[in-house]
Amino acid sequence: MRAIDTGDTAWMLVSTALVLLMTIPGLALFYAGMVRRKNVLSTMIQSFGICCIVSIVWMVLGYSLAFTTGTPWIGDLSRFFLGGVAEHIHQGADGAFTLGAGTSAETPMTIPESVYLMYQMTFAIITPALLTGAFAGRIRFAALCVFTILWSLLVYSPIAHWVWSPLGWVAGLGAVDFAGGTVVHINSGVAGLVCAIMIGRRYGLKRDDMSPHNLAYAIIGASLLWVGWFGFNAGSALGANGRAGMAMLTTQIAAAGGGVGWMVVEWWRHGKPTALGIISGAVAGLVAVTPAAGYVLPGGALAIGLIAGGVCFYSAAVLKNRLGYDDSLDAFGVHGVGGIVGALLTGVFAYGPLSATAASPAGVSGGWSQLLRQAEAVGVTIVWSVVLTALIFWVVDRLIGMRVSAEEEQMGLDLTQHGERLN
C-alpha cells in the first residue's frame, strides 16, 4: 500500500468542503436573492435537493461512469455503489490510489480515492444546480428531481470522463480544462439555455415587476461562491503545491477583473454601476478563469476576467433581450458564455512551464494550435449538452410535465410546490 501525502490530503479535504459550500449555501443564496419573494424558498431548496440527489447518484453510478477506466467514451461499472474503494485500506489507514490504473495513461495520486471521489462529487452537485437559474420560478419540483438524475448520468458523467479521465477522448485531443470550464460551466450554461427555451418565458415577463426580492442574499451568496471557488480552482491541483498557489492567485485576480469589467461597461451604458452587476461580473470572472487557473499567469488571468466581465454583461443585458429567450438568472449568460470565453482564452494565455512535466517538458502553451484544440473541446461539449439535454427535457416533460401551470406560477412555487412561504 502506497502511503498518502498528508499535506495534499488535508488541502483536498478543505477544498472539498469549500466546493460544497459553493452550492449550499452559496449558490442557493445567490439565486434566491434574485427571484421574487414567492419563489425564494423553492429556489433555495432546488440547490439543497440537488445536493442530496446527486450525492446518491454519484455514489451509485455517476463516479464509476466518469472516472473508471472503461473506454475513451465512458467509464465502466467497477465502482458501482463505490465497490472497490476500500481495497487500499489496511489496519485503519487508507492509502493512495492510481487513477486509470493498468493503462498507459495511469496517474498516481497522493490522496485516498475516497477523498478524490468526494471532491469530484461536489463538482457533480453544483453543475445541475447552476442550470436551475435558467428556468427559475416555473419548474415543477418533481420533474426537476427526475431531470437531475438523468442529466447527471447522461450528460455530466460522460463529459467529465471525456475531459478528466486519463483515457478521455477530449483530453486526448490536447484540449485542457483545469477545473471545469467545459465540464461544469459550458455544460450547465448551455443546458440551461436549452431548458429556458423549451420551458418557455415566465408568465408576465416585461409586464410584471420581476425585480430581485433581496439583493443582500445575492451579495452574500456571491461572496460565498468567491471564497468557495478557491477550493474549486486551487483544489484542482489535487495537492498542496505551487500550482495550487498560482491557481488561487489567478482566481482572485480574474474575479476582481470580472467585477470591474462588468461594472465599467454597465456604468458607461446605463450611468450607474448596480450591485447585481458587480457581483455578476465577479462570478463571470470566476467562471472564465476556471479552465485556465492552473495554466495562466496573473496577467493572463486579469485579461480573462476583464474580457469575461464585459462579454457576459453584453450576453445578459443585450443578447438575451434581442433573441427573446428567458434565461431567468443568466445561467447561460454568465456560466455558458463565461465558460466559452475562458476555455478559448486558455488557449491564448497558457504559460507552458506551469504545466510542464518530465513527459511533457514544454507543457501547454498558448497559440493557434492550442486555441483550435480548445475550440474543438468547446464545440463537442455544446453539441452533447444541447442534444442530450433537449432529449431528457422532452422525455420528462412527456412523463411528468416540466412546467407548473400559469395559476401555480402566479401563486409562487414556495406555496404550490412545497406548501410553505416566507412570512
Secondary structure, DSSP 8 states (H G I E B T S, - for coil): -----HHHHHHHHHHHHHHHHIIIIIIHHHHHTTS-GGGHHHHHHHHHHHHHHHHHHIIIIIHHHHHS-S-SS---STTGGGTTTTTTEETTEE---EETTTSTT-EE-SS-HHHHHHHHHHHHHHHHHHHGGGGTTSB-HHHHHHHHHHHIIIIIHHHHHHHHSTT-HHHHTT---SSSIIIIIIHHHHHHHHHHHHH---TTTTTS----S-HHHHHHHHHHHHHHHHHHHGGGG-SSSHHHHHHHHHHHHHHHHHHHHHHHHHHHHHSS--HHHHHHHHHHHHHHHTTTTTT--HHHHHHHHHHHHHHHHHIIIIIHHHHT---TT-IIIIIIHHHHHHHHHHHHH--GGGT--SS-TT----SHHHHHHHHHHHHHHHHHHHHHHHHHHHHHHHHT-SB--HHHHHH-HHHHHHS----
